[in-house]
Amino acid sequence: AQLLDQAVKHVLDASPAQTQSDSDKARWANLRHRVAGLYRAAGQGPKAIVVYQDMMKTLGEDDSLWAAVGDTQTEMARHAEARATFTRFKDPIQGLVKTAMSYRYENKLAEAIEVYRTLMTKDVQHAGQWQWEIAELTFALGKYRDALAIFRQCNNPPRDLQRISDCHRALKEWNEAIAILREVQVTY
């Protein structure tokens, strides 16, 4: 703890006293991020969160700072708090992405799937990516027949074909699995 306090003091001593110019603000923020990183690395997440909150008071709210707070909460296994933090994002799509990841870290895969379904409707431009995530999580849940159907809708060759083969193998449909792998070998 004493070494950590010395490291934090050393970093803060290098910090500009005022944050009027853009370069001073950037240096001040960079050094605060370092302090928060030291706290996180030392397992002192609450202190890191205080640093991020102080940064928001000085620099204004920002999705990257909310992400840092939420990620710190996730590291502390405070997943529900992290998800609440992610709702504060100005970019709701990124907030949903972080929410889905939080559910994944907590191994709540069904909940993560629901968030990815929401993303498919709200972020149509990346619907294929969210569909892939749903397929992967469905497979991880052991719902191989459902995962197979979802992977078949994906357009991500040759990975989608390899995952289709994985589903057939998990279902002990050996001939289908081999046929798909041969297709991959010949085509790609």
N, C-alpha and C positions, 0 to 999 in steps of 0.2 A: 504494500500500500504506500509506503514511504517513497519507493522508487517511482511508482506511478505519479504520486503528487509532484515529485521533482521533475518528471518528464512533462507533465501538464504545465507546470510553472515555466519551464524552459520554453515551451512552445508559445505560451501566452505572453511571455516577456518579449518575444519577437514580433508581436502583433502591433499594428499601427494604433495609435491612441484615438485617432479620429477616422471616420469612414465617409469623408466628404467626397473625395475623388473616386472615380470608378476603379482605378488601380488599387487604392487603399481598401475599398470595399471587397475587391476580389482577393487581395492578400488576407484581409481579416477573415473572410469566409473560408478560405483555404486552410488557414490555421485553426479555425474552429472545427472544421471537418476533421482535421488531424487529432484534435483533442477528443472529439466524440469517438473517433476510431480507436484511440488509446483506451478510452473507457469501455468500449464494446469488446475490445480484445482482452481486457482484464475481467470481463464478466460483470461489469458495472453498468448495465443497460440504463437504469434510471438516471444516472448522471449524464449519460450520453443524450438521453431524451431532453433533459434540462438544457443542454448545450444547443440542441436543435431548436427548441422552443425560444431560447434567447436569440438565436439567429433569425428566427421568423419575426421577432419583435423589432429587430434592427433592419432587416432586409425586406420584410414582408413575406406573406405566405407564398409558398411555391411548392409545386408537386414533388420536386426532388427532395425537399426537406420533409414533406409529409411521408414520402416513400422511406426516407431514412428513419423517421420515427416508427412507422409501421414495421419496417424490417427489424428494427431493434426490438420491438414488442414481440415479433415472431420469434426472434432468437431467444427471448425470455419465456417462450411458450405461452405468451398472452395473446393467443390467436384471435379471440373475439374482439379484444381491444384493437388489434392490428386491423381487422376488417372494418371496424368503425372508423379508424383513421383513414383507411383507403377510400371511404365514401366522401372524404373532404377534398379529394383531388378536383382540380379545375377541369381536367380531362377525364371524363367519366369512364372512357374505354380503358385507359391505363389503370384506373382504380379497380375496375372489374378484373383486369388481368392479374393485378396483385392480390385481389380477393381470392381468385381461383387458386393461385399459388399457395396462399395461406391455408386453404382447405387441403391442398395436396400435402403440405408439410405436416398437417395434423392428421393425415391419412383418412380424411373424410372425402373419399373419392366421389361418392354419389352427389354430395353438395358441390364439389368442384365441377362435375358434369353439368349441373343445373346452371352454374355461372357461365360455363362455356356455351350452353344453349342460348343464354341471354346475349352473349357476345355475338353469336351467329346472326341474331336479328338486329343488333345495334351497330355492329361493325361488319357490314355485308362485304366490304372490300376484302376482308381477311377471313371470310366464312370458311374457306377451305382449311385454313390453319386451325380454327376452332373445332371444325369437324374432326380433324386428325387427333386433336387432344381428347375429344370425346371418345373416339375409337380406342386410343391407347388406354384411357382410364377404364373403359368398358372391358377391355381385355384384362387389365390388372385386377378387375373385380371377379374375373373368372367367368364372365358371361361371353364365352367364345362365339356362340352362334350370333349373338347381337353384334359383337365386335366385327365379325366377318361381314355382316350386312353393311356396317358403317364403313369399314375399310374399302369395300367394293364401290362405295360412292365417292371415295377420295380420288384425286387425280395427282398423284405424287410418285410417279414411277422412278425407279423400280421399288422404292421403299414400300409402297402400298401393296405391291404383289408379294414382296417378302413377308409382310405382316399378314396377308391373306393366307399364305402358306403356313405361317405360325399358327393361325387360327385352326386350319385344317389339321395340323399336327396335334394341337391341344384337344381337338375333337376326335382324335385317333382315325382321321380320314386320310390314311397314308397315301393312297393313290392320287388323291386330289392335291395333296401337299407337294408330292414329287412332280406332278404335271406342272404346277405353277412355277416351281423352281427351275424346271427345264425351260419354261417360257422365258423366265428371267435370264437364264444362261444364254439362250439363243438370241434374244432381242437386245439385251444390254451387254 
